[in-house]
Amino acid sequence: MTSFSRGDVVIVDLGMMAKVRPCVVVSVSKPDSQRNMSVVVPMTTEIRGGECEIGFPKPAWLRQESVVNVLGIVGVDNAKIERRISAFPADKIAEIEAGLKRLLGL
């Protein structure tokens, strides 16, 4: 089982249409005792300049510029999380949190 924490970038199998892609873990560890799941937001190279996109400096492990798409928030079975890549910058986690609060009306 892959070890990861909130704020980590992980590689996730999001299913056939969504592909395997990097995502940022936004849920706390073990949010539900009955389910082995986490909540993630995906990274995408499809940059449209929308309000739900969080830009960040391109790290060496990404092939091209990407954004975090908070609109793509999804719950995933932890078995679909293939590996941890790195921690996401703390200041950008704060932007993701603000984006999720706006998106969800919190």
C-alpha positions in Angstrom: 0.0 0.0 0.0 1.3 3.5 -0.9 1.9 5.9 1.9 0.7 9.4 1.4 -0.7 12.4 3.3 -2.9 15.4 2.8 -1.1 17.8 0.5 0.9 15.1 -1.4 0.9 14.7 -5.1 0.1 11.1 -6.0 -0.4 9.2 -9.2 -4.1 8.0 -9.4 -5.9 5.7 -11.7 -9.1 7.7 -12.3 -10.6 5.2 -14.6 -10.6 4.6 -18.4 -11.7 8.1 -19.5 -9.8 10.1 -16.9 -6.6 8.1 -17.3 -3.8 7.7 -14.8 -2.7 11.2 -13.7 -1.2 13.2 -10.9 -3.5 14.5 -8.2 -3.2 16.4 -5.0 -4.7 14.7 -1.9 -7.1 17.2 -0.2 -8.7 14.9 2.4 -7.4 14.1 5.9 -5.9 10.7 6.5 -8.7 8.0 6.9 -11.7 10.3 6.6 -14.2 7.4 7.0 -13.6 4.3 9.1 -15.8 2.2 6.9 -14.2 3.1 3.6 -10.5 3.0 2.4 -10.9 6.2 0.4 -9.3 9.6 -0.1 -10.4 12.8 -1.8 -8.2 14.2 -4.5 -8.1 17.0 -7.1 -6.5 16.3 -10.5 -3.8 18.0 -12.3 -4.3 18.8 -16.0 -2.5 20.2 -19.0 -5.8 21.5 -20.4 -5.3 25.0 -19.1 -8.4 27.2 -19.8 -7.9 30.0 -17.4 -11.0 29.2 -15.4 -11.7 30.2 -11.8 -11.4 26.6 -10.7 -7.8 26.2 -11.9 -4.9 26.7 -9.5 -1.6 27.4 -11.3 1.8 26.4 -9.8 5.4 26.4 -10.9 6.2 23.4 -13.1 8.2 20.8 -11.1 10.9 18.7 -12.8 8.8 15.6 -12.6 6.0 17.1 -14.9 6.5 17.0 -18.7 4.6 20.2 -19.3 2.9 23.1 -17.6 -0.2 22.1 -15.7 -2.9 23.4 -13.3 -4.8 21.8 -10.5 -8.5 21.6 -11.5 -10.5 21.8 -8.2 -13.7 21.3 -10.3 -12.5 17.7 -10.8 -12.6 16.8 -7.1 -13.2 13.1 -6.7 -13.3 10.4 -4.0 -11.0 7.5 -4.9 -10.4 4.1 -3.4 -6.9 4.2 -1.9 -6.0 1.0 -4.0 -6.2 3.3 -7.1 -3.4 5.5 -5.7 -0.3 4.0 -7.4 2.5 6.1 -5.8 3.5 9.3 -4.1 5.4 11.8 -6.1 6.1 14.7 -3.7 4.6 17.2 -1.4 2.7 20.1 -3.1 3.8 23.6 -2.1 2.1 24.8 1.1 1.1 28.2 -0.4 -0.6 26.4 -3.3 -2.4 24.0 -0.9 -3.9 27.2 0.7 -5.1 28.3 -2.8 -6.6 24.9 -3.4 -8.4 25.1 -0.1 -9.7 28.6 -1.0 -10.8 27.3 -4.4 -12.7 24.4 -2.8 -14.4 26.6 -0.3 -15.6 28.9 -3.1 -16.6 25.9 -5.3 -18.6 24.2 -2.5 -20.0 27.3 -0.9 -18.3 26.7 2.4 
